[in-house]
């Protein structure tokens, strides 16, 4: 299934800083907008792979 998210980003000095609007806690940065997009995908993937350990039964 293809998921679409909104990437909110801003410039801080010479770095692009961003977060996924729909997924709290997913932040990243990059020297270019393309690098930020790659890094935010990695951050999301890592968070989702760890999500199974967050569930308390």
N, C-alpha and C positions, 0 to 999 in steps of 0.2 A: 504494500500500500504506500502511495506517495503522500508524504506529509508536507504541508506548506506552513512556514512560519514567517513572522515579520521580524526582520533584523533592524533594530534601532541602533544607530551608530553616531559617533561624534569624533571630532579631532581633539586630541590633547597633546600639545606640543606637535610633534611630527608623527604621532601614532593614531591609528584608527582604533577606537574602543567601541565595543558593541555588545548587545545583549539580545536574546530572543524574547520578544514581548510576551508570547504565550507560554513560555517555560521559565518560571522563576529560577534564578540561580545559575543560568547558563550565560556566562560572560567570557569574552576573549579580547585579544588585541592583535594588531598586525601593522607592519610598516606601510602596506598598501591595502586598498579595499579588497582586492582579490585575496590577499593573504589573510585578512580578517575573516572573510567568508569561509576559507578553508579551515581556519582555526576554530571558528564557531561550530562548524560541522563536526570537527573532531571532539570538541567539548561536549556537544550534544550526544554524540555516540558514546563517549565515555560515561556520561551521566546515566544514559539509558541502560548501559551494560551493568552498571552498579545498582540500578534501581531494585533489582530482585533482592538485594541484601537489606534494603530499607524497610521492607514490608514486615511488620510485626504481627504475628498471629496469636 
